[in-house]
Amino acid sequence: MPMTFDDFDTAPVFAISVVAQLTGMHPQTLRQYDRVGLVTPQRTSGGGRRYSARDVERLREIQHLSGAGVGLTGVKRILDLESLADQLQARVRQLEADLETAHRALTQLQQRTTPGSDVVLRDSAAVVVWRRPPRSSL
């Protein structure tokens, strides 16, 4: 399958020597970061490390945090928490979209039912029976 433009961020294209030049880090430092799990470059069939643009960006963030006096354990924790926060934010956005979809469906259903009719909403987790209240005769 051909690569798309979005794949370039994660494509393993940079050798360790190139990444060392791009980041100003020593190759041994990059190997250490790999060993402790701060960055995980992909491997060639011969075992060489290949870094993506996203890896280089992460290394720059590690460099920034280290320069601010944060130890490697702290850097790893910060990056892990940032990743978790990103995942949680994406989940919240998905849940908000699902809630909006359900709200629209319920509103449409309410508009199509007659007063006093039972409506059963089925979901994979629950069944809710809702009795539409009769319309006020005011």
N, C-alpha and C positions, 0 to 999 in steps of 0.2 A: 504494500500500500504506500503511495507517495506521501511524503511529509507535507504538512500544511504549515502555514505561517505560524500558527500557535505552537507547533512542535519545536520551534527553534529555541525556546527558553529552556527546554529540557533535553535537547539533543546533546549527547556526550561528544563534544567536538574538540575540547582543549586538552592538550597534554599537560602534565604537571609543570614542565618548564615554561610553557606559555602562561599558565595561571600564576606561576611565581612572578613573572614579569608584570602581568596585569594587576596583581595585588600588592606587589612589593614585598611579598613574603618569601622566606627561604623554603625550598622544596621539603626540607626536613620538618619544618613547621606544618606544612600542608599534610605530610604523612602522619604527624602526631594528631592533627585535627581529625584525620580519617580514623586513626586507631581509637580515639576517645569518643567517636560518634558525632562530632560537631558537624561534619559534612561527610557525605557518603557518595563519592564519585563512582560512576560505573566502571567496569573493568573490560579490558580488551581480552581476546582469547589468550594472549600471552601474559595476562595479569597486570598490564599497565593501567594506570588510572586515567580516566577520561572525564573531564569536568564539563558541565553544561553552563550556560549563561546564568541560570538560576543558582548553581553552585558558587559561581564567582560572586554573585550578588550577596549570597549568604556569607561567604568568606569576608567580604568587605564589612558586613554588619558585625561579624565576629571581631574583626580588626578594630572597628569603632568601639565596641564594648570593652575589649581588652585594653585599648588605649585610655579608656575612662577609668581603668583600675579594677574592672570586674575580672575575677578569676575564671578559669576554664569551666569549673563546676557551675558557677553562677551564670556564665554565658550560655552553657547548655540548658540550664533551667529556664532562663529568660526566653531563649529561642523556642524551647518546647512549649512554654506557656503562651507565647505569641502564636504559635501554630495552633494550639488548642483554642485560643480565642478566635482565630480566623475560622476554624471549623464550626465553633459554636455560633458565630455570627451568620455563617452560611446556613446552618440548621434553623436558626431563628427566622431568617428571610424565607426559607422554604415553608416553615410552619405558618408564617404570616400569609403567604400566598395561598396555602391550603385552606386556612381559615377564611380568607376573603372569598375563595371559590365556594366553600361550603355555605357561607353567608348569602352569596348571590343565589345559589341553588335553593336554599331555604326560602328566601324572599320570593323567588319565582314560584315555588311550590305553594306558598301561602296565598299568593295571588290567584292561583288556579283552583284552589279547593273551596268548597262551600263551608259556611259556618257550621260547626259541630261535627265535621268529618274527622276521622282518625287518619293521621299520617304516620307511616312507619319509615323511619330513616335507618338504613342499614349501613354499617361500617364493618370493617374486618374485626374491630374490637368490641363493638357494642350495638345494641338495637335500642332505639329510643322511640317511644310512642308519644306522640304529641297530639293533643286534642285542641283543634283550633277553636278559640272562644267564639261564641256567636257575636255577630256584628251588633253594635248598639243601635237601637232604633231611634236615637235622638235626632 
